[in-house]
Amino acid sequence: MLTRYIQTAMQQAVYELLDDGTFYGEIPACPGVMGNATTLENCREDLQSALEEWLILGLRLGHTLPILDGIDINPVMGEVA
């Protein structure tokens, strides 16, 4: 389920070529998840790494994570993460 969540989030990513020639990417549904690199592929990798770290931290801190295309990875009440 986590892999599907990450894949879905990455499909929702938006990218922009900046004036300095680097690429910027973000996932609007996941506030604060962004990446920047000199190539689009490296930007995607940077963005996915940021997403994975954001998810791990969010789960550890008990944050409510966005439900993406019906995929809900939030712990059920009473479950220990």
N, C-alpha and C positions, 0 to 999 in steps of 0.2 A: 504494500500500500504506500509506503514511503517513496519508493521509486516512482510510482505512478504520480504521486503528488509533485515530486520534483520535476518530472517530465511535463506535467500540466502547467506548472508555474513557469517553466522555461519557454513553453509555447506561447505564454502570455507576455513575454518580455518584449520591450520596445527598445530599439537602438537608434542612435543618432551619430552622424559623423560630425565631429566638432571642427571649429575653425583651425585648430592646431593640427588637424590630420589624425587625431586619435578617435577612437570609438567609445561612446558612452552607452551603457545599457541599464535598464531598470525594470522591475516587475511592479506595476502599479498596485496590484492587490497586496503586495508585501512591503509595507512602508519601510524605507531605509535600506532596502536591498538594491545595491547598485554596483556596477563594475565599470572599469575604464582600462583601455589598453591600446596599443598601437595597431593591432589588427582586429578584425571582427571576430575571428575564431578565438583569439586570446581574450577578447572582451567577454565572449560567451563563457569561457572557462572561468574567468574572474567572477562573473556574475553568478555562475552556479556554485562556486566555492563560497561566495558571500551568502547565498541562499541557504546552503547547508549549515553554515555557522549560525545564521539567524534562526533556523529551525531548531537546532540543538539548544541554543541559549533560550529561546522561547519556551520550549518544552521543559527545560530544567527549571525555569523561573515560574512556570505555571501560567504563562500568557495564553490568551485565546488566539489561536492561529486562524487565518481566514480559511473558509471552506471554498475549495476551487473545483468547479464543475462537479459538485456533489461529493468530492473527496474530503472527508473530515478526519484529520489525524489528531484531533484534540482528545486527551484522555477522558474517559467516561468518569463521571463523579464517583468517588470512592476507590478508583484505581490508583495505584502508586506507580509513578513514572520511573 
